[in-house]
């Protein structure tokens, strides 16, 4: 399978349809289809041969999106750089993939120039922003104008399409290498699982540097839909984009859904065009789901479970399973059934396959899996075993094959010999009417080894005490799972590039100087 085929399919399906909206700029698929082969020819002329890497350090834009097709069209592989990293971290990524060309926008001109000085392997730096092109860089638009279109380099199947660098909490980041075949299979699965694929208009929330932020590029293109591109997520600009461009689809983690429906200007915008919300990153608390469904009654929710290493896709909880009452109500706590071509099983620490409702590590197998971590054979071997991807997540399958994710294996709290999965405690906290955000971590305890500790942000104008929240939890979950202490914060909890709460940041101060740290 060929990643660039997705662009040709968009041309066949909807050549005159709107392809990209970026600020005041709008192009149809015919225009994008003319620009990509020209940019590919420019890259080829700059030394991007088969398998060579083009790195991109930029906020989301229409030009960035075009590069996801122009780079493989030229025969290269794309390496999105993390916009939240320091220059030294991105230098490591450039060195790791031996990038030939670097593309930067206006926000990263200074860092791009610094990287160019520190990494002599770069043959060119391309400016993809809207301001005048700095000295020493090449203009993206000038390169398109100066080059005739080239034939597709015909990279496909097991050829490397992209590498996405994951920001671990310790050690060097790992480059997740994904092939053309993996991306195409995952895109097909996405469209197969969505309720409809006609007239799709997608608004981007996450950054393209993260796979969860950029994966819709492929399946929305495959459907000939419209990409409404925001530089970054802000609740107001997101609501304006939905209102102005009749956005039909979005991917939003629970934190962002909460920010949208809680925004004071929510009722000022017509969001009725939004018909499908795919959420992930963490299970959505039931109380938040109910609040969102009440405010957006025409919106159908689909929970996705997966990771960059699995092509971003493994299971999906469809809208029909988002029910709060009746015999199937339990399924709202799951993240659905395996997608097309995906196998999921639960294994014990000894590698034994476990039965229904037995808690263990979630492992997956599909054609979407990464080929491995760049230049890290030992770490690849740790997670890819006999064709199965070991997720590091704890969970169980029910009798009907629905997957329930409890927590990260490493985030499990062991208190007094009992295992506590923080998501269970967070679900209980979210059912309190005053709680806006909540994260549960393990902190040192002389008596219990670890103690359950909650970090909470209250809704504006509402109050609650720690004792009140602990008592509330006791009505919903076992006493040993309830927080032993509650910390209140006035600012939002710290978020990772995936817009999930960075529990390591909350946890680290408590474990400083301790012999054991989780």
Secondary structure, 3 states (H helix, E strand, C coil): CCCCHHHHHHHHHHCCCEEEEECCEEEEHHHHHHHHHHHHHHHHHCCCCCCCEEEEECCCCHHHHHHHHHHHHHCCEEEECCCCCCHHHHHHHHHHHCEEEEEECHHHHHHHHHHHHHCCCCCEEEECCCCCCCCCCEEHHHHHHHCCCCCCCCCCCCCEEEEEEECCCCCCCEEEEEEHHHHHHHHHHHHHHCCCCCCCEEECCCCCCCHHHHHHHHHHHHCCCEEECCCCCCHHHHHHHHHHHCCCEEECCHHHHHHHHCCCCHHHCCCCCCCEEEECCCCCCHHHHHHHHHHCCCCEEEEEECCHHHCCCCEEECHHHCCCCCCCHHHHHCCCEECCCCEEEEECCCCCECCCCCCEEEEEECCCCCCEECCCHHHHHHHEECCEEEEEEEEEECCCCCEEEEEEHHHCEEECCEEECHHHHHHHHHCCCCEEEEEEEEEEECCCEEEEEEEEEECCCCCCCHHHHHHHHHCCCCHHHCCCEEEECCCCCCECCCCCECHHHHHHHHHCCCCCCC
